[in-house]
Amino acid sequence: MDCKETQRCIHLFLKDELDWDTAQKFVEHVRSCNECMEELTIEYLLSEGMSRLENADDIDVQKELEEMLNRTMLRVKRRKQLKAGLFMLASMLLSIILLGGTG
């Protein structure tokens, strides 16, 4: 994912509306690109910061963004594990069917 595509996805990421593959590429890019991380920080601050300032809530932008990025990668990892498990289960069931059952 390049910077332009990443920056177009910031709004969707903040709304948790990216598909799993795009979310993974987004997080990987943002973590390796200071410019895109800065854009993400600005967008996050604009979207979250204004409402928090009105309510006098504290905001730790870097910590909250890092937690959001970590949660996204954890969900992507869990989804991949689930897909692998389902593939293994389907393979076992197909093997049982092809071999004529359990005996």
NORKA-V849084 format. One record per helix or strand. SS is the DSSP state (hx for helix, st for strand). FROM is the first residue (numbers start at 1). LEN is the number of residues. If there is no record, write none. Layout:
BEGIN
ss:SS from:FROM len:LEN
ss:SS from:FROM len:LEN
END
This chain:
BEGIN
ss:hx from:3 len:12
ss:hx from:20 len:13
ss:hx from:34 len:21
ss:hx from:61 len:38
END
